[in-house]
Amino acid sequence: MVIVKDGYPFILGAVVVTLLVYFFIGATWAVIPGVLALFFLYFFRNPTYKTPYDPNILYSPAHGTVMAVEDIYDDEFLNEPATKVTIFLSVFDVHVNRSPIDGEIKYQRYTCGQFVPAYKKSASFENERHAIGLDNGRIRVHVIQVAGLLARRIVSWVSIGRKIEQGECYGMIKFGSSTELIVPKNVEITVKKGDKVVGGITVMGRIKA
């Protein structure tokens, strides 16, 4: 288990406030910022594990709960009929995103927007979002980070042209959000609405022969 570097300012800031309140006001009042510091420590955690490489499967790009599995036409990257799996991330889920396949980032787009609750269907179209398109020569996959009501920052650690490995961390969303995995029709989806998924571990789909 490691702590994402983007969380250090939040954690250290809360710790400093806790100490100041403790020394100048009292231990009772210091409990509030102390609990906040522990929450930040928990929120910015990033479990360390190795994703088993398999070119025939797609792993979950996020920890959370499957909100929907639906047929769409993706006109942003795939430009063909596709299946979209939407994953809701509560504030208690790990918020680091992982690549479902290995491949090169051929598309990247950041879109400003509103901050409606991530569990609402309209969030996909109205909210701040960051999309990447992955291509490994065999399959193309579209992954979108969507900010939520509490999320105010989408973080990306990669750029277009970068080659990333299956299960590699490529970004995160701060405080409540959703992640969308959009795949072509030759992928058999193996999850359903209500399923709990783990980024880089849960198999989301298999490429049909």
Buried (B, 14 or more C-beta within 10 A) or exposed (E): EEBBEBBEEBBEBBBEBBBEBBEEEEEEEBEEBBEBBBBBBBBBBBEEEEBEEEEEBBBBBBBBBBBBBEEEEBEEBBEEEBBBBBBBBBBEBBBBBBBBBBBBBBBBEEBEBEBBBBBBEEBBEBBBBBBBBBBBEEBBBBBBBBBBBBBEEBBBBBEEEBEBBBBBBBBBBBBBBBBBBBBBEEBBBBBEEEBEBBBBBBBBBBBEE
